[in-house]
Amino acid sequence: MSDPSAREQQPALFETAADALTDEIGYRGPVVCRAAGITYRQLDYWARTGLIAPSIRQAKGSGSQRLYSFRDILVLKIVKRLLDTGVSLHNIRAAVDHLRDRGVQDLAQLTLMSDGSSVYECTSEQEVIDLVKGGHGVFGIAVGKVWHEIEGTLAVLPGESPAGMHASAVEMHDELAARRSRRTG
């Protein structure tokens, strides 16, 4: 990081080589809430306000259900962790927007650092060290670790195809295994 003090807020979260993560499996609200550690009320509010909208299927009228991708759940869990550490929703929204615009290439390699108000994106150990030495980092979120936590959680929870067909936990485990092999292979 060149000069962390020169950054008003520096985020971290999106476009990954895990765009090998397909949208073949989606997750409904209750599963998303469980995997991300959030309430349904938070999920609904964030979707309605555009913080994290479902990328597979939006709700269209009464009775329809949103369908979230793995990446959506990852971002939701990170947003929740940032909120839990005191970062304002306004700053989180700016960080998420920045990352969408920027298109971070390998999400799993990021570490998010924050001083409680600003969010900083670090892609190397040296950037983390520079940020901490500059007095800006108080806590960090290793996105790769969050990624693996969600994979483990989703391996035993139901998902479905965008066409509405239910996917069993066994099928989902196979999908997660395929995701892992695409990422490492």
C-alpha positions in Angstrom: 0.0 0.0 0.0 1.5 3.3 -1.0 0.1 5.6 1.6 -2.8 4.3 3.7 -3.4 7.8 5.3 -4.1 9.2 1.8 -7.1 6.8 1.4 -10.4 8.0 2.8 -11.6 4.4 2.7 -10.2 1.5 1.0 -12.4 -1.6 0.6 -12.1 -5.2 -0.5 -14.4 -8.0 -1.8 -15.4 -9.0 -5.5 -14.6 -10.4 -8.9 -12.4 -13.5 -8.4 -10.7 -16.2 -10.2 -13.5 -18.0 -8.5 -15.7 -16.7 -11.2 -15.1 -20.3 -11.9 -17.9 -20.3 -9.3 -20.8 -20.8 -11.5 -24.4 -19.8 -10.8 -25.5 -23.4 -11.1 -26.5 -23.5 -7.5 -28.3 -20.8 -5.7 -29.4 -20.4 -2.1 -32.7 -19.1 -0.6 -33.0 -16.6 2.2 -33.0 -19.0 5.2 -29.9 -20.8 4.0 -28.2 -17.5 3.2 -29.0 -16.1 6.6 -27.6 -19.2 8.3 -24.4 -19.3 6.2 -23.7 -15.6 6.5 -24.8 -15.3 10.2 -27.3 -12.6 9.6 -31.0 -12.2 10.2 -33.7 -12.4 7.5 -34.5 -8.8 8.3 -30.9 -7.7 7.5 -30.9 -9.8 4.3 -34.2 -8.3 3.1 -33.1 -4.7 4.0 -29.7 -5.0 2.2 -31.4 -6.5 -0.9 -34.1 -3.8 -1.0 -31.5 -1.0 -0.6 -29.1 -2.5 -3.1 -26.2 -3.2 -0.7 -26.1 -6.9 -1.7 -28.7 -7.9 -4.2 -29.1 -11.5 -5.1 -27.1 -12.1 -8.3 -29.0 -15.2 -9.4 -32.7 -14.3 -9.0 -34.4 -11.2 -7.7 -37.8 -11.4 -6.0 -40.5 -10.5 -8.4 -43.8 -10.0 -6.5 -45.5 -11.8 -3.7 -44.5 -15.4 -3.2 -41.3 -15.3 -5.3 -38.0 -15.8 -3.6 -34.6 -14.4 -4.1 -31.8 -16.7 -5.0 -28.2 -15.8 -3.9 -24.9 -17.1 -5.3 -21.9 -18.3 -3.3 -20.2 -14.9 -3.9 -23.3 -13.0 -2.6 -23.1 -15.1 0.6 -19.4 -14.4 1.0 -19.9 -10.7 0.7 -22.9 -10.8 3.2 -20.7 -12.6 5.7 -17.9 -10.1 5.3 -20.4 -7.2 5.6 -21.7 -8.8 8.9 -18.2 -9.1 10.3 -17.4 -5.4 9.4 -20.7 -4.3 11.1 -19.9 -6.4 14.2 -16.5 -4.6 14.5 -18.1 -1.2 14.3 -17.7 -0.1 10.7 -20.7 2.0 9.7 -23.1 0.7 7.0 -22.3 3.8 5.0 -18.6 3.0 4.9 -19.3 -0.7 4.1 -21.6 0.4 1.3 -18.9 2.6 -0.1 -16.4 -0.3 0.1 -18.7 -2.7 -1.6 -19.4 -0.2 -4.4 -15.7 0.5 -4.8 -15.0 -3.2 -5.2 -17.7 -3.8 -7.7 -16.4 -0.9 -9.8 -12.8 -2.0 -9.4 -13.3 -5.8 -10.0 -10.8 -7.3 -7.6 -9.4 -10.4 -9.3 -8.8 -12.8 -6.5 -11.1 -12.3 -3.6 -9.7 -15.3 -1.6 -6.3 -13.6 -1.5 -7.5 -10.4 0.1 -7.3 -9.3 3.7 -9.6 -6.5 4.8 -8.3 -4.2 7.5 -10.1 -1.6 9.4 -9.6 1.0 12.1 -13.2 0.9 13.0 -14.3 3.5 10.5 -12.5 3.0 7.2 -12.0 -0.3 5.4 -8.7 -1.0 3.6 -7.9 -3.7 1.0 -4.6 -5.5 1.4 -3.4 -8.1 -1.2 0.0 -8.9 0.4 1.5 -9.4 3.8 3.6 -6.3 3.3 0.5 -4.1 2.7 -1.0 -5.4 6.0 2.3 -4.6 7.8 2.5 -1.1 6.3 -1.1 -0.4 7.3 -0.6 -1.6 10.9 2.7 0.4 11.1 0.9 3.4 9.9 -1.6 3.0 12.8 -4.6 2.4 10.5 -5.3 -1.3 11.0 -7.0 -2.5 14.2 -8.5 -5.7 12.9 -8.4 -7.8 9.8 -10.6 -10.2 7.9 -8.9 -12.9 5.8 -11.4 -13.3 3.0 -10.0 -16.8 2.1 -10.7 -18.1 5.6 -14.3 -16.7 5.4 -14.6 -18.4 2.0 -13.7 -21.8 3.4 -16.1 -21.4 6.3 -19.0 -20.7 3.9 -18.0 -23.7 1.8 -18.2 -25.9 4.8 -21.5 -24.5 5.9 -23.1 -24.8 2.5 -21.9 -28.3 2.0 -24.7 -29.5 4.4 -27.4 -27.0 3.5 -29.9 -27.2 0.6 -29.5 -25.1 -2.6 -31.3 -25.1 -5.9 -30.7 -24.5 -9.5 -31.8 -21.1 -11.0 -34.6 -23.0 -12.7 -36.0 -23.9 -9.3 -34.8 -27.5 -9.0 -33.8 -28.5 -5.5 -30.2 -29.6 -5.0 -29.4 -32.0 -2.2 -26.5 -31.6 0.2 -24.7 -34.4 -1.6 -25.1 -32.6 -5.0 -24.0 -29.4 -3.3 -20.9 -31.1 -1.9 -20.0 -32.2 -5.4 -20.5 -28.6 -6.6 -18.2 -27.3 -3.8 -15.6 -30.0 -4.6 -15.8 -28.9 -8.3 -15.3 -25.3 -7.3 -12.3 -26.2 -5.2 -10.7 -28.2 -7.9 -11.2 -25.4 -10.5 -9.6 -22.9 -8.1 -6.6 -25.1 -7.3 -6.2 -26.9 -10.6 
